[in-house]
Amino acid sequence: MERLQAVDIASSYGKKKVLCGVNITADAGQCVGIVGTNGCGKSTLLNILAGLRKADGGEIYFDGNRAQGRQLFIRYAGYVPQESSLIPELSVMDNLRLWYTDAAMLGQSLEQGFLKALGVDRMCRLRAGKLSGGMKKRVSIGCALAGDPPILLLDEPDAALDLPGKADIRRYLAMYKQMGGTVLLATHDEIDLDLCDRVFALNRGVSREIDRNLRGEALLNQIKE
């Protein structure tokens, strides 16, 4: 049984149809890439899968359970948008406390869990607004994992990062996969596709699974097709 199943997802902004037939599935331990041109609906789809936007049509299932209401979305999906959602005036620790309602769980994660693996334990006293792009992304991923969700949704995680920052994020995502997590990754960066077990292209509001090994001109042709 698929951990995530999106069936015939549709969404519009006024009269403009953005998604009109998106079907995507993902299993535990898989990374699924979502590619497409700017404005094709990648961010809209992730917002719907995170429960932040209601689809105009279609169904979403987590472990075979139809998603109804916010609780199932909160339980299953952690979302990292393109732009930082951290409060810049607060310290990293105070930002984390807004997400981790269990102080013991926060402490454990900082000492030996995923926050430590992300290097967030070394940033706790820093003000979020003073962090580099890569550091903000690590903290944002840490916040998204606060409820230990089995699915991590990432919208352009490499945007504005330097090469070491990009490498760090990919290493952490590979670790999350190895621990049985499911990753949905919207990206324009071909190297991100090396993490992916499956890749879907969005075009004209419809999804289509493509060869995950495509790169360069061959990938571009599939995205535009």
C-alpha positions as CSV (number, residue, x, y, z in Angstrom):
1,M,0.0,0.0,0.0
2,E,1.3,3.4,-0.9
3,R,2.2,5.8,1.9
4,L,0.9,8.7,-0.2
5,Q,-1.6,8.6,-3.0
6,A,-2.9,11.7,-4.8
7,V,-5.7,11.0,-7.2
8,D,-7.0,13.4,-9.9
9,I,-6.0,16.5,-8.0
10,A,-7.4,19.7,-9.5
11,S,-6.9,23.3,-8.5
12,S,-7.7,26.7,-10.1
13,Y,-7.0,30.4,-9.3
14,G,-10.2,32.1,-10.4
15,K,-10.8,31.0,-14.0
16,K,-7.2,29.8,-14.5
17,K,-6.8,26.0,-14.1
18,V,-3.4,25.1,-12.7
19,L,-3.9,21.5,-11.9
20,C,-6.5,19.4,-13.7
21,G,-5.5,15.8,-13.3
22,V,-2.5,15.1,-11.1
23,N,-1.9,11.5,-10.0
24,I,1.2,10.8,-7.8
25,T,2.0,7.9,-5.5
26,A,5.0,7.4,-3.1
27,D,6.1,4.6,-0.8
28,A,8.0,4.6,2.4
29,G,11.7,5.1,1.9
30,Q,11.2,6.7,-1.5
31,C,12.1,10.2,-2.9
32,V,9.7,11.4,-5.6
33,G,10.8,14.3,-7.7
34,I,8.4,16.8,-9.3
35,V,9.7,18.8,-12.2
36,G,8.2,21.3,-14.6
37,T,8.5,24.8,-15.9
38,N,7.8,27.9,-13.7
39,G,4.1,28.3,-13.1
40,C,3.2,24.6,-13.9
41,G,1.7,24.1,-10.4
42,K,4.5,22.4,-8.4
43,S,4.1,24.8,-5.4
44,T,0.3,24.6,-5.6
45,L,0.4,20.8,-5.5
46,L,2.7,20.8,-2.5
47,N,0.5,23.2,-0.7
48,I,-2.5,20.9,-1.3
49,L,-0.5,17.8,-0.1
50,A,0.5,19.7,3.0
51,G,-3.2,20.6,3.7
52,L,-2.6,24.3,3.3
53,R,-4.8,24.7,0.3
54,K,-8.0,22.8,-0.5
55,A,-8.1,21.1,-3.9
56,D,-11.0,21.8,-6.2
57,G,-11.2,18.1,-7.0
58,G,-9.6,14.7,-6.4
59,E,-8.6,12.8,-3.3
60,I,-5.5,12.3,-1.1
61,Y,-4.8,9.2,0.9
62,F,-2.2,8.6,3.6
63,D,-1.5,4.9,4.3
64,G,-4.8,4.2,2.5
65,N,-6.8,6.6,4.7
66,R,-8.6,9.4,2.9
67,A,-7.4,12.7,4.1
68,Q,-10.2,14.7,5.6
69,G,-9.6,17.7,7.9
70,R,-6.3,19.1,9.0
71,Q,-5.4,16.4,11.6
72,L,-4.3,13.7,9.1
73,F,-2.3,16.2,7.1
74,I,-0.5,17.4,10.3
75,R,0.2,13.9,11.3
76,Y,1.6,12.8,8.0
77,A,3.2,15.8,6.2
78,G,6.0,18.1,7.1
79,Y,6.3,21.0,4.6
80,V,9.3,23.2,3.8
81,P,8.4,26.0,1.4
82,Q,10.8,27.9,-0.9
83,E,10.9,31.0,1.4
84,S,12.0,30.7,5.0
85,S,9.0,30.6,7.4
86,L,11.2,31.3,10.4
87,I,10.6,34.4,12.5
88,P,13.7,36.4,12.0
89,E,13.6,38.3,15.3
90,L,13.6,35.1,17.4
91,S,16.5,32.8,18.2
92,V,16.7,29.4,16.5
93,M,15.7,27.8,19.8
94,D,12.6,30.0,20.1
95,N,11.6,29.2,16.6
96,L,12.0,25.5,17.3
97,R,9.9,25.8,20.5
98,L,7.0,27.1,18.4
99,W,7.0,23.8,16.6
100,Y,8.1,21.3,19.2
101,T,5.3,21.4,21.9
102,D,7.1,18.5,23.7
103,A,10.3,20.0,25.3
104,A,11.7,16.5,26.0
105,M,11.3,15.5,22.3
106,L,13.0,18.8,21.3
107,G,15.9,18.1,23.7
108,Q,16.3,14.5,22.5
109,S,16.3,15.6,18.9
110,L,19.0,18.2,19.6
111,E,21.2,15.8,21.5
112,Q,21.0,12.7,19.4
113,G,18.2,13.0,16.8
114,F,17.6,14.6,13.5
115,L,18.2,18.2,14.7
116,K,21.7,17.2,15.7
117,A,22.2,15.5,12.4
118,L,21.2,18.7,10.7
119,G,23.6,20.7,12.8
120,V,20.8,22.7,14.3
121,D,22.1,22.1,17.8
122,R,25.1,24.4,17.0
123,M,22.7,27.3,16.0
124,C,20.3,27.4,18.9
125,R,21.5,30.8,20.3
126,L,21.7,32.5,17.0
127,R,19.0,34.9,15.8
128,A,17.1,33.3,12.8
129,G,17.4,36.5,10.8
130,K,21.2,36.3,10.9
131,L,21.5,32.8,9.5
132,S,22.8,32.0,6.1
133,G,20.5,30.5,3.5
134,G,21.8,27.1,4.1
135,M,21.4,27.4,7.9
136,K,17.9,28.6,7.5
137,K,17.0,25.7,5.3
138,R,18.4,23.2,7.9
139,V,16.4,24.8,10.7
140,S,13.3,24.9,8.5
141,I,13.6,21.2,7.8
142,G,14.1,20.6,11.5
143,C,10.9,22.5,12.2
144,A,9.0,20.6,9.6
145,L,10.1,17.3,11.3
146,A,8.8,18.4,14.7
147,G,5.9,16.0,14.7
148,D,8.0,13.2,13.3
149,P,6.0,13.1,10.1
150,P,6.6,10.2,7.7
151,I,6.3,12.5,4.7
152,L,8.6,15.5,3.9
153,L,7.4,17.9,1.2
154,L,10.1,20.3,-0.1
155,D,9.7,23.1,-2.5
156,E,13.0,24.0,-4.2
157,P,15.2,23.1,-1.2
158,D,18.4,24.2,-3.1
159,A,17.2,27.7,-4.0
160,A,19.8,30.4,-3.1
161,L,22.1,27.8,-1.5
162,D,25.8,27.6,-2.1
163,L,27.4,24.2,-3.2
164,P,28.3,23.0,0.3
165,G,24.8,23.9,1.5
166,K,23.2,22.0,-1.3
167,A,25.4,19.0,-0.6
168,D,24.4,19.1,3.1
169,I,20.7,19.2,2.4
170,R,20.9,16.2,0.0
171,R,22.9,14.2,2.5
172,Y,20.2,14.8,5.2
173,L,17.4,13.9,2.8
174,A,19.2,10.6,1.9
175,M,19.4,9.9,5.7
176,Y,15.7,10.6,6.1
177,K,15.0,8.2,3.2
178,Q,17.1,5.5,4.8
179,M,15.1,5.9,8.0
180,G,12.0,5.0,6.0
181,G,10.8,8.6,5.4
182,T,9.1,9.6,2.2
183,V,10.2,12.7,0.3
184,L,8.4,14.7,-2.3
185,L,10.8,17.1,-3.9
186,A,9.8,19.9,-6.3
187,T,13.0,21.0,-8.1
188,H,14.7,22.7,-11.0
189,D,18.1,21.3,-10.1
190,E,19.0,18.2,-12.0
191,I,21.4,16.9,-9.4
192,D,18.4,16.6,-7.0
193,L,17.1,13.9,-9.2
194,D,19.9,11.7,-8.2
195,L,18.1,11.3,-4.9
196,C,14.8,10.4,-6.6
197,D,13.5,6.9,-7.0
198,R,10.7,8.2,-9.3
199,V,10.1,11.5,-11.1
200,F,6.9,13.1,-12.3
201,A,6.6,15.9,-14.8
202,L,3.8,18.5,-14.5
203,N,2.7,20.0,-17.8
204,R,-0.6,21.7,-18.6
205,G,-2.0,20.8,-15.2
206,V,-1.4,17.0,-15.7
207,S,1.2,14.8,-14.1
208,R,3.1,12.1,-16.0
209,E,5.8,9.8,-14.7
210,I,9.1,10.0,-16.6
211,D,12.4,8.1,-16.6
212,R,14.2,9.2,-13.5
213,N,17.6,9.0,-15.3
214,L,16.8,11.7,-17.9
215,R,19.0,14.7,-17.8
216,G,19.9,17.7,-20.0
217,E,18.0,18.1,-23.3
218,A,16.2,14.8,-22.9
219,L,14.7,15.9,-19.6
220,L,13.8,19.3,-21.0
221,N,12.0,17.7,-23.9
222,Q,9.9,15.6,-21.4
223,I,9.0,18.6,-19.3
224,K,7.9,20.6,-22.4
225,E,6.1,17.6,-24.0
